């Protein structure tokens, strides 16, 4: 069976509840360059962080401040 899902790259401004395992109690905003084939319009989605050796991270849609589709 052939996998037909295509990945999309995004530049995202995000306020995580935790950043690198530490509570983000000051609600600092971070910028992520991510890639995913998941639906980003759901409550949660998983994406590969392209600046952290493709480490898989879970993102909460309620904490996204801005997301931009990157096309190459």
C-alpha positions in Angstrom: 0.0 0.0 0.0 1.4 3.4 -1.0 1.4 6.3 1.5 -0.1 9.2 -0.4 -0.2 11.8 2.5 2.0 14.8 1.7 3.8 16.8 4.4 3.5 20.5 4.7 5.9 22.9 6.3 4.8 25.7 8.6 6.3 28.6 10.4 4.4 28.9 13.7 4.3 31.4 16.6 3.2 29.4 19.7 2.8 29.8 23.5 3.4 26.3 24.9 2.2 25.2 28.3 5.7 23.7 28.7 8.9 24.5 26.8 11.7 21.9 26.9 10.0 20.2 29.8 9.7 23.4 32.0 6.4 25.1 32.7 6.0 28.3 30.6 4.3 30.2 33.5 5.2 33.6 31.9 3.5 32.6 28.6 6.6 33.3 26.5 6.0 32.9 22.8 8.3 30.7 20.7 8.7 30.3 16.9 8.7 26.8 15.5 9.5 25.7 12.0 7.6 22.4 11.7 6.5 19.8 9.1 3.4 17.6 9.3 0.9 15.6 7.3 -1.7 16.0 10.1 -4.7 18.2 10.0 -3.6 21.4 11.9 -7.2 22.5 12.4 -7.9 19.9 15.0 -7.6 20.4 18.8 -4.2 18.8 18.8 -1.7 17.8 16.1 1.8 16.3 16.0 4.6 17.8 13.9 8.3 17.3 13.4 10.3 20.3 14.7 12.7 21.0 11.8 15.1 23.0 14.0 15.4 20.2 16.7 16.5 17.3 14.5 12.9 16.5 13.5 11.9 15.8 17.1 8.2 15.0 17.2 6.1 17.5 19.2 2.4 17.8 20.1 0.8 21.2 19.6 -2.4 22.5 21.0 -4.4 24.6 18.5 -5.6 26.9 21.2 -2.0 28.1 21.9 -1.1 29.0 18.3 -0.8 32.8 17.8 0.0 32.6 14.1 0.7 29.9 11.5 2.0 30.4 8.0 2.3 27.7 5.3 5.8 27.6 3.8 6.0 26.5 0.2 9.3 25.7 -1.5 
